[in-house]
Amino acid sequence: MTKMRTAAASSLAAAGLLFTLAACSAPAASQPTTSAPASSAAASSSAAPSTASGTAGTCDGVKVIVDSGALKQSAADKSVCVPVDGPTLASDVLGKADVKIEGTAKYPTSFACRVNGVPAADFDIKHKGGTTREACDDKNTVSYWALWVKPAAGTWAYAQEGLDSLKLSPGESLELLFTVDGEPAAPAA
């Protein structure tokens, strides 16, 4: 009985965290419908973060990945290396990566409702129950931007803090992954 209660409480806590961290998703008709893989998108200005330093494919700073997932919205997708000297707020890392975040009504600086304008308010997000639009009102529970963190020598884990309190250090990775109906369940690599 205790194991069942613990499992149920854990499931509810995880669902609550997902809902809270995810919190937003409403689209735009003017967004492109195709996307480049997140790993192929990179910053292009000289002030933008470098794509890698050290050996090929490594990042001495914080690797930032934005993956629009099933939305296939290339306007959001990005993969860059952001130089940092020490622990840095995720919101600051995203700013340096030129990733534009719109928060939710209840959590305007903690959670991402839109990333680089995706999904726009008038974009239909298809899910198992039909379609929804992201109003950024913290009521959407089927689709959202999930925040993932990967230590330098480790595996992806769902972030336990919001963008305004999560600190990242050199060698770590941060991914914003758009999730619909719990899929994808985690970043690809």
FENRAHU-V614271 format. One record per helix or strand of 3 or more residues. SS is the DSSP state (H for helix, E for strand). FROM is the first residue (numbers start at 1). TO is the last residue. If there is no record, write none. Layout:
<<SS:FROM:TO> <SS:FROM:TO>>
//
This chain:
<<H:2:22> <H:38:40> <E:62:67> <H:69:71> <E:78:82> <H:90:96> <E:125:127> <E:130:132> <E:143:150> <E:156:158> <E:173:180>>
//
